[in-house]
Amino acid sequence: MASDELKLLGTWTSPFALRVQLALSFKGLSYENVEEDLKNKSELLLTNNPAHKKVPVLIHNGKPVSESQIIVQYIDEAFSGTGPTLLPTDPYERAIARFWAAYVDDKLLASWLQSFRGKREEEKAEGLKQTLVAVEHMEGAFKDCSKGKPFFGGDSVGYLDITVGCLISWAHAGEKLYGFKIFDADRSPLLNAWMERFGALDAAKKVLPDADKLVEYAKMRQAEAAASASNN
Ligand SMILES: N[C@@H](CCC(=O)N[C@@H](CS)C(=O)NCC(=O)O)C(=O)O
């Protein structure tokens, strides 16, 4: 609706903020993108997400919604007449999509982060092991949800495509930084092909950050962390 005002508080490096940008992009909704400095959080962020103080926050006509997966579901419901429907309409399929979306953040993302952020080598190795288990499950989820079609959502992009799609730029950056390809063609051929397909869509290309810029950003953060460790 023309009268709707949408403001997104995020950072360009946040996969969670990107998840919301992807949903807005696929829905064809205009919004104001507000780049937050997480080292110096704005009053707008602190007052609109006092519980977590995290991005993303979507402010719709002055009312805030937080947590990326909840925001994407909200966008789909609040703008049901605009653009494609993201969540499956069948209640069972909707429950399954929500199940795998929670799995992406709780297991896949958590273990993948541990595989390179772990404090000790054993922690990293365990993270990698759990990542591979999670990828195997997600490969199966893709097979079941897509039913042989190009996307998790079937013929078109749906909720799970957006939930996993926000990891694509970091997947490319992670490969450049650590040599580990999360959706490898041998281990997960379906996800590997899906990643290329999803990343090539105009609505995705419009918002996915450049992997080389993420690599530069990650190196800068690593240098900052090393400097602060040597000062302590
Ligand atoms: N579960 C949250 C995670 C959001 C999150 O971790 N955001 C990070 C940026 S990637 C953040 O705002 N961190 C600031 C902080 O932890 O203080 C979601 O899905 O939105």
The ligand as a Gaussian input file, in Angstrom:
#p B3LYP/6-31G(d) Opt

LIG

0 1
 N       18.168000     -14.405000      15.939000
 C       18.397000     -13.067000      15.462000
 C       19.894000     -12.859000      15.319000
 C       20.232000     -11.393000      15.040000
 C       21.711000     -11.096000      15.277000
 O       22.480000     -11.920000      15.802000
 N       22.118000      -9.877000      14.877000
 C       23.479000      -9.440000      15.094000
 C       24.093000      -8.940000      13.783000
 S       24.388000     -10.265000      12.669000
 C       23.467000      -8.249000      16.067000
 O       22.646000      -7.361000      15.977000
 N       24.422000      -8.226000      16.997000
 C       24.570000      -7.146000      17.928000
 C       24.832000      -7.618000      19.323000
 O       24.888000      -8.843000      19.543000
 O       24.988000      -6.784000      20.202000
 C       17.658000     -12.869000      14.130000
 O       17.374000     -13.866000      13.455000
 O       17.310000     -11.733000      13.804000

